[in-house]
């Protein structure tokens, strides 16, 4: 099957671009916006609309394959590519990508995706968001050409021997509405929750960690109060954006002691803390997470550490995994560029015995969420982010329903 044309349209994402640096430095929230000046390159406001570029590959039998170029909420932070501008990306597709893909036979996904991911234009790789969106569309095109699911394409091309396709535990995020949205998650019996967006010391963590302790206590009690069956036992996964390291000056002993206190408060539920420390660069962040992980393992604690910041690319994921810097690594899908890298990252984590979290951002689209969910199923990821958006229900619906449709299609084949 051949690609005969490419159509692009500028789109909105499920959330917003936020200037993480300005927020960390105390930007004051005013309603749904923030007061103050942005601090990260290309931002015009601390919070601004999320942009995506929808990429449609027209196949010669009339089918259309879809991919959405999208970037994370905190673009430009933690070593990531700068803010993604859809109109600029559209010009690049028209000028540079269309001539490469139009007329191409879609026989397999992997070699074409790797070619796009390595492509150099004007001395540099394409923006991660563009590589992300183009390769999504290529995976969808391959599945359409082969009349199968995207998950089956991935298993076939990456020689994944597992013959069983399983449901992947869903991880939902509350956004700032960290109380009401927890109730929604409990009612829908989400597997992993609530993310909670602990990105501010004054209002969400506390200068001694006391606000987060109170929240974890409430979370535990709320699940016990609202659950309708005793065997509903969600994992608590909370993202703190390095703020624990800030209040304890990155001191391993103090951070470890605080994590143990949180573990005790959360019991009997397993607690995961994402991004407890951000040292400002990859090596030092890895070293701190490695030390915390070793300490937790040596004492046989149940709390788990999740790496996120500075673990952005396939090379980063391998680096953190090789050094056992975390019990779980977030494969933050838009940050890796081509979705071929997501596949390799998830499989690498599993090979190293580390939790493979197929993540992403609230700032994606339904299309990117569906493609990466297909990949999570193929790679048998440890958990999969319910995305996009911060409204909770929408992300759960999109990912849950797509997962169920994919599994039903595969099972239908017998």
C-alpha positions in Angstrom: 0.0 0.0 0.0 1.3 3.4 -0.9 1.1 6.9 0.7 -0.3 9.2 -2.0 -0.7 12.5 0.0 -0.3 14.2 3.4 -2.9 16.4 5.0 -2.2 18.5 8.1 -4.5 20.5 10.4 -3.6 22.6 13.4 -5.2 21.2 16.5 -5.7 21.8 20.2 -4.4 19.4 22.9 -6.2 18.2 26.0 -4.6 20.7 28.3 -2.1 23.6 28.2 1.6 24.5 28.0 2.9 25.6 31.5 6.1 27.3 32.3 7.4 24.9 34.9 10.3 27.1 35.9 8.1 30.1 36.7 5.7 27.9 38.6 8.5 26.4 40.7 9.7 29.9 41.5 6.4 30.8 43.0 4.1 32.1 40.3 0.8 32.9 41.9 -2.3 31.1 40.5 -5.1 33.4 39.5 -8.2 31.4 38.7 -7.0 29.0 35.9 -4.1 31.2 34.9 -0.9 32.4 36.6 0.3 35.9 37.4 3.8 37.0 36.5 6.2 36.8 33.6 7.3 33.6 31.9 10.8 32.3 32.4 11.2 29.6 29.7 12.1 30.4 26.1 9.3 31.0 23.6 6.6 31.1 26.3 4.4 34.3 26.0 2.5 33.5 29.2 3.1 31.1 32.1 0.1 29.1 31.0 -1.0 29.1 27.4 -3.1 26.9 25.1 -1.6 23.5 24.1 -1.0 23.1 20.4 -0.8 20.0 18.3 -0.5 19.3 14.6 -2.7 16.5 13.2 -0.9 14.5 10.4 -3.0 12.5 8.0 -1.4 10.0 5.6 -3.7 9.3 2.6 -3.3 5.7 1.4 -3.9 4.6 -2.2 -7.0 2.6 -1.2 -8.7 5.6 0.3 -7.9 4.9 4.0 -6.3 7.6 6.1 -3.8 7.0 8.9 -3.6 9.5 11.8 -0.9 10.8 14.1 -0.8 13.9 16.2 2.4 15.9 16.9 2.1 17.0 20.5 4.5 18.0 23.3 4.4 17.8 27.1 2.8 20.3 29.4 6.1 21.4 30.7 7.9 22.0 27.4 11.3 23.4 27.5 12.0 22.1 31.1 14.3 19.3 32.2 16.4 19.3 29.0 13.4 19.0 26.6 12.9 20.6 23.2 11.5 24.1 23.2 7.8 25.0 23.0 6.0 23.4 20.1 4.4 25.8 17.6 1.9 24.0 15.2 2.1 26.5 12.4 5.9 26.2 12.3 5.7 22.4 12.3 3.1 22.5 9.4 5.6 24.3 7.2 8.3 21.7 7.9 5.9 18.9 7.0 5.0 20.6 3.7 8.6 21.5 2.8 10.7 18.6 4.0 8.5 15.6 5.0 5.9 15.3 2.3 8.5 14.8 -0.5 10.0 12.0 1.5 6.8 10.1 2.3 4.5 10.6 -0.7 4.9 7.6 -3.0 6.4 5.5 -0.3 5.2 1.9 0.0 3.9 1.1 3.5 5.1 -2.5 4.0 6.5 -2.3 7.5 6.7 0.3 10.3 10.0 0.1 12.0 12.5 1.0 9.2 10.5 4.0 8.0 10.0 5.2 11.6 13.7 5.0 12.4 14.5 6.9 9.2 12.2 9.7 10.2 13.5 9.7 13.8 17.1 10.1 12.6 16.3 12.6 9.9 18.5 15.7 10.0 17.2 19.0 8.6 19.2 22.2 8.7 21.8 20.5 11.0 19.4 19.1 13.6 16.8 16.5 14.2 13.1 17.3 13.9 11.4 18.6 17.0 10.4 15.7 19.3 6.7 16.5 18.8 7.0 16.2 15.0 8.9 12.9 15.2 6.2 11.7 17.6 3.3 12.6 15.3 4.7 11.4 12.0 5.7 8.0 13.4 2.2 7.6 15.0 0.7 8.0 11.6 3.2 5.5 10.1 2.3 2.9 12.7 -1.4 3.5 12.0 -0.8 3.3 8.2 1.1 -0.1 8.6 -1.8 -1.5 10.7 -4.3 -0.4 8.1 -2.2 -1.8 5.3 -2.0 -5.2 7.1 -5.6 -5.1 8.3 -4.7 -5.6 12.0 -4.2 -3.7 15.2 -1.2 -1.4 15.9 -0.4 -3.7 18.9 0.0 -6.7 16.5 2.3 -4.7 14.2 4.5 -3.8 17.1 4.7 -7.4 18.4 5.5 -8.8 15.0 8.2 -6.2 14.0 9.9 -6.2 17.4 9.8 -10.0 17.8 7.9 -9.9 21.1 7.3 -13.6 21.8 4.5 -13.2 24.3 1.3 -14.6 22.7 -1.1 -13.1 25.3 -2.4 -9.6 25.0 -3.2 -8.2 28.5 -5.1 -5.3 29.9 -2.6 -2.7 31.2 -3.3 -1.0 34.6 -4.5 2.5 34.1 -2.9 5.5 35.9 -5.2 8.5 36.1 -4.3 12.0 37.1 -6.3 14.5 39.1 -4.7 17.8 38.1 -5.2 20.5 40.7 -8.7 19.1 41.6 -7.0 16.5 43.7 -10.0 15.7 46.0 -13.1 15.5 43.7 -11.2 13.7 41.0 -10.0 11.1 43.5 -13.7 10.3 44.1 -14.2 9.8 40.4 -11.2 7.4 40.2 -12.5 5.4 43.1 -16.0 5.1 41.6 -14.4 3.9 38.3 -11.9 1.7 40.2 -8.8 3.1 38.5 -5.8 0.9 39.0 -3.2 3.6 39.9 -3.9 7.1 41.1 -4.0 10.1 41.7 -0.8 11.8 40.4 -2.0 14.9 42.4 0.3 17.5 40.8 2.4 18.4 43.8 4.4 21.1 42.1 4.3 23.9 44.7 5.9 23.8 48.2 3.8 26.5 49.8 0.4 25.2 48.8 0.8 21.5 48.0 3.8 20.0 49.8 4.6 22.1 52.8 8.0 23.2 53.9 8.3 20.1 56.1 6.2 17.9 53.8 3.2 18.2 56.1 0.6 19.1 53.5 1.5 16.1 51.4 1.3 13.9 54.5 -2.1 15.1 55.2 -3.2 14.5 51.6 -1.9 10.9 51.6 -3.7 10.3 54.9 -6.9 11.6 53.4 -6.4 9.6 50.2 -6.0 6.3 52.1 -9.1 7.1 54.2 -11.2 8.1 51.1 -10.5 4.8 49.3 -11.4 2.8 52.4 -14.6 4.8 52.8 -15.8 4.8 49.2 -14.7 1.5 47.7 -17.5 -1.0 47.2 -15.4 -4.2 47.4 -12.5 -5.1 49.6 -10.3 -6.3 46.8 -10.2 -2.9 45.1 -6.6 -2.0 46.1 -5.3 0.8 44.0 -1.6 1.8 43.9 -1.0 5.4 45.0 1.3 7.2 42.6 2.1 10.9 43.4 4.3 13.2 41.3 6.2 15.8 43.4 8.3 17.4 40.6 11.5 17.4 42.7 10.0 19.4 45.5 10.9 16.9 48.2 14.5 17.4 47.3 14.1 21.1 47.5 12.7 21.1 51.1 15.4 18.7 52.3 18.3 20.2 50.3 18.6 16.9 48.4 19.9 15.2 51.6 19.5 11.5 51.0 19.0 10.6 54.7 16.3 13.2 55.2 14.5 12.4 52.0 14.6 8.7 52.8 13.2 9.2 56.3 10.3 11.4 54.8 9.5 8.7 52.2 9.3 6.1 54.9 6.8 8.3 56.8 4.7 8.6 53.7 4.9 4.9 53.2 3.5 4.3 56.7 0.7 6.8 56.2 -0.4 5.1 52.9 -0.4 1.6 54.3 -1.9 -0.8 53.4 -1.7 0.7 49.9 1.5 0.7 47.9 2.9 4.2 47.4 5.0 5.4 44.4 6.6 8.8 44.5 7.5 10.2 41.1 10.4 12.7 40.8 11.3 13.1 44.5 14.4 15.0 43.5 15.5 17.1 40.5 19.2 18.0 40.8 19.2 20.2 37.7 21.0 17.8 35.4 20.8 14.2 34.3 23.9 12.7 36.2 23.2 14.2 39.6 19.5 13.4 39.4 20.3 9.8 38.5 22.8 9.5 41.4 20.2 10.8 43.9 17.5 8.5 42.6 19.9 5.6 42.6 20.9 6.2 46.2 17.3 6.4 47.3 16.4 3.2 45.4 19.3 1.3 47.0 18.4 2.5 50.4 14.7 1.5 50.0 15.7 -1.9 48.6 18.3 -2.6 51.3 15.7 -1.9 54.0 13.0 -3.9 52.2 10.6 -1.0 52.1 7.4 -1.1 50.0 7.6 2.5 48.8 8.7 2.9 45.1 10.6 5.6 43.3 9.6 6.7 39.8 12.1 8.5 37.6 10.8 11.3 35.3 12.8 14.6 35.0 16.0 14.2 33.0 14.8 10.8 31.9 13.5 12.1 28.5 15.1 10.2 25.6 15.7 6.6 24.8 19.3 7.1 25.8 18.2 8.6 29.1 15.9 5.7 29.9 18.7 3.2 29.2 21.0 5.3 31.4 18.6 5.4 34.4 17.7 1.7 33.9 21.4 0.6 33.7 22.0 2.4 37.0 18.8 1.1 38.7 17.9 4.7 39.4 14.3 4.1 40.4 11.9 1.2 40.7 9.9 2.5 37.7 10.8 4.7 34.8 8.3 6.9 33.1 8.7 6.6 29.3 7.3 10.1 28.8 6.0 9.4 25.3 6.2 12.8 23.5 9.7 13.4 24.8 11.2 10.4 23.0 10.4 11.6 19.5 9.6 8.6 17.3 7.2 6.1 18.8 9.8 3.5 17.8 11.8 4.8 20.7 8.9 4.3 23.1 8.7 0.6 22.1 12.5 0.2 22.7 12.4 2.0 26.0 9.5 0.0 27.4 11.2 -3.3 26.3 14.5 -2.2 27.8 13.0 -1.4 31.2 11.3 -4.8 31.2 14.6 -6.5 30.3 16.3 -4.7 33.2 13.6 -5.7 35.7 12.4 -2.1 36.2 8.8 -1.0 36.0 7.9 0.2 32.5 5.5 3.1 32.7 4.0 4.2 29.4 3.4 7.7 30.4 3.0 11.0 28.5 1.3 14.2 29.4 -2.1 15.7 29.9 -1.2 18.0 27.0 -1.7 15.3 24.3 -4.6 14.4 22.1 -7.0 11.4 21.7 -5.0 10.2 18.7 -1.6 10.2 20.5 -3.2 8.5 23.5 -4.6 5.7 21.4 -1.4 5.0 19.5 0.7 4.9 22.7 -1.9 2.7 24.4 -1.6 0.3 21.5 2.2 0.3 22.1 1.7 -0.2 25.9 -0.4 -3.3 25.2 2.1 -4.7 22.7 5.0 -4.2 25.2 3.0 -5.4 28.2 3.9 -2.2 30.1 3.6 -2.0 33.9 1.1 0.8 33.7 -0.4 3.2 31.1 -1.3 6.8 31.6 -5.0 7.8 31.1 -4.6 10.8 28.9 -5.1 13.5 27.8 -6.5 16.3 29.9 -6.9 16.9 33.6 -10.6 16.2 33.9 -9.9 12.6 34.8 -13.0 11.1 33.1 -12.0 12.0 29.6 -8.5 10.4 29.7 -9.9 7.3 31.5 -12.6 6.9 28.8 -10.2 7.4 25.8 -7.5 5.0 27.0 -9.8 2.4 28.7 -12.1 2.1 25.7 -9.4 2.0 23.1 -7.6 -0.7 25.1 -10.8 -2.7 25.4 -11.5 -2.3 21.7 -8.0 -3.5 20.8 -8.2 -6.5 23.0 -11.6 -7.4 21.7 -10.4 -7.2 18.1 -7.5 -9.5 18.8 -9.6 -12.0 20.7 -12.2 -12.0 18.0 -9.6 -13.4 15.6 -9.4 -16.4 17.9 
